[in-house]
Amino acid sequence: MMVSMETKMTDMPEPLDAQPAGNVTRSIALIAAAAVATIFSAGAIVGVITSATEGGHALSIKAILAVAVLIGIVGALIYAQWNLARRIRIGGGPLTGREKLNRNIMVGCGLLGAVMGALLVATNGSLSANAAPEPLAIFAEGPLPPVLALMLTLFWAVIMPAVAWFWHTRAIDEQEASAYRDGGYYAAYAYLIGAPAWWFLWRGGLLPEPNGVIIFCLFAAIWTIVWFWKKYR
């Protein structure tokens, strides 16, 4: 009887959510890549619509198909990120209320970031002599419409701090708070070393002029990568 029970226990498959620790880094890298692809795909949707409707024209069949394909890609990327985040939890088990809140805040911030990126891409295209928007326009430093500038500033300087305070006080535990702080340390040192180095090399004619948007994005990327690495290693 005992042998039979042991056999059944050993034959049981591992939980779907469980995975070796060595795969966590790869999963985090895939989530980051999918998040970037989501932002660019959202920007491409806005770009196609803006270009196709320029001059008051209706969307053509070709444009509608392109938008449908891009929406499908965005949906697939969001699902991939959700699935990777679900599988990355070593050991499986149901999420606690705090973990669910943490996940929902992260997903919501990611979607809002994609919307902001799409708005910046579309706005750059509309202000550049009616040229079609380009995804890399998110790194541009050109003028913005005053209303959009105020909306983005309100979101970034008022809403985001409130969300961050709520996240720190209600949605994370000590382990994640420590990982988040470590990410900040690494990112701060990268900024303190990398930004002046870029500035020196620009003044020496060896690199293009430092771009504040790119520096900010690199700072945020390093912070996020180290944060997830410390959290899931």
N, C-alpha and C positions, 0 to 999 in steps of 0.2 A: 504493500500500500504506500509506504514511504517512498520507495523507488519510483512508483508511478507518479506521485505528486511532484517529486524532484524533476522527473523528466518533463512533466507539463510546465513546470516553472522555467526550466532552462530553454524550452522550446518557444516561450513567449517572446514576441519581437520587442525590441526597444521602443520606447515612446517616439512618436514622430518628431516631437520637438527636441529630443535629445540629439546632440551632435558632439563629436570630439572637440576639445578646446582648440586644436590646431586649425579647425575650419572657421573659427569665429572671425579671425582677421580677414579672411577672404570674403566672408559674408558682409562684414562692415564695409570693405572696399566696394563690393557690389551695390550695397545700399547707397553709398555716396555717389557712385557713378550713375545709378538710376535716378537719384535726386537731381543731379546736374542735367541729365538727359530730359527729365520732366520739365525743368525750367525752359530749356531750349525748345522743346517741342511745343510748349504753351506759347512761347514767343513766336514760333513758326505759324501757329494757328492764327494768331492775331495778324501776323504779316501777310498771310495769304488772303485773309478777309479784307484787310486794308487795301492791298494792291488790287484785288479783284473788283472792289466796289468804288475805286477811285473815279471821280467824275460823276458819281451818281448811278453807275451801272449796277445791274443786279448780278448776283453770283452766277457764274456759268456752271454747267454740269461738271466740267473739269475741276473748277475750284471747290465745288461741293464735295466731289469725291476726294480731293486732296485733304479738305478739312475733316471729312469722315475718317480717313485713314489716320490722320494725326491725332484725332480724338481717341481712336482705338489704341494708338501707341501710348498716349498718356495714360489711358485706363490700364493698359498692360503693365506699364512702369510703376504705377501706384500699387497695383496688386502685387507686383514682384517685391516692392519695398515692404509691404505689409507682411507678405509670406516669409521673407527673409528675417524680418524683425521677430516674427512669431517663432521661427525655427531656431533663432540664435539663443533663445533661453535654454541653457543647459539644464537638463533634468526634467523639463516639462512641468506639468501641473497647472491648475487653474490660476489665472491672474487675481491678485488681491485688488481691492478697491483702489488703493493708492497706485498700484501698477497700471491699472486701466486708465486712471486719470492722467498719469504720466504719459502713457501711449497716446491718448486722445489729444493732449496738448501738443505733443511732438508732431502728430499728423496734421493738426490744425495749423501750426506754425509753418510746416512744410508747404501746405496748400496755399497759404497766404503769401509765402515767399515766391511761389510759382506765379501767382497773380501779379505781384509787384514786378517780377521780372518781365512778364508779358506786357505790362503797361509801359515799362521803360523802353522795351524793344519797339513797340508800336508807336510811341510818342517820338522816338528818335527818327523813325522812318517818315512820319508826317511832317517833321520839321526840317527834313533834308531835301528840299526841292522836289517834293513828291516822289522821292526814291522809295523803292520797296524796303521795308524794315529788314534788318539783318540781325540774326541772333546775337552776334558779338557786340551789337550796339548796347547791350546791357553794361558794358565797360566804358561807354562814352561819357564825356563830361560836358556835353552841350547844354543849352538852356532847356528848361521845362516850362510848360504852362503853369501860371501861378496857382490855379486851383489844384492841379495834380501835385505840385510841390507842397502845398499846404496839407493835402490829404496824406501824402507819404510821410511828411514830418510829424503829423498828428499820430499816425500809426506807430512810427519808429520811436518817437520821443515821449509819448504818453501811454499808448496802449501796450507796447512791448514791455516797458518797465513794470507795469501792473501785472501783466501775464507772468513775467519773470519772478516777481515777488510771490505771486500765488503759487507758482511752480516750486520755488524753493521751500515755501512754508507748508504746502499741502500735498505735494505730489512726489517727492523724492525722499530717499532714505540717506543715512550717513555714508554708505558705500558710494552711492552715485554722487553725492555732494563732494566727496573726496576726489573722485575721478574727474568731476567737472572743474574743481580747483586746479588739479594737476594739468588739465588741458589748458587752462588759462596761463599757468606758469610757462609751459612750453611755448605757447603762442606769443607771450610777452617777450621772452628771450629771442624768439625768431624775429619779432618785429624790431627789437632794440639792436640786433646785429644786422639783419637783412636790409632794413630801410636805409640806414646811413650808408651801408656798403653800396647799395644801388645808387644813392645820391652822389657818392664819391666817384663811382665809375661813370655816371652821366656827365659830371663836371670834367672828367678826363676824356670825354668823347668816345667812351667804349660801350655805352649802353644808351638806349633812348631815355627821354625824360621820365622820371618816376611818375607812375599813374596811381593816384590815391585809391581809386576803386579796386584796381588789381591788388594793391597792398592790403586793403581791407578784406577782400575775398580770400587771399592767402592766409591772413591772420585767422579769419573765421574757420577756414578749412583745417588748419593745423590744430586749432582748439578742439574742433569737433572730432577729428580723427583720433587724437590722444585721449579725449574724453571717452569715446567708445572703446578704444583699446584697453584703457585702464578698467573700464566697467566690466568688460566681457572676457578679459584674458584669463 
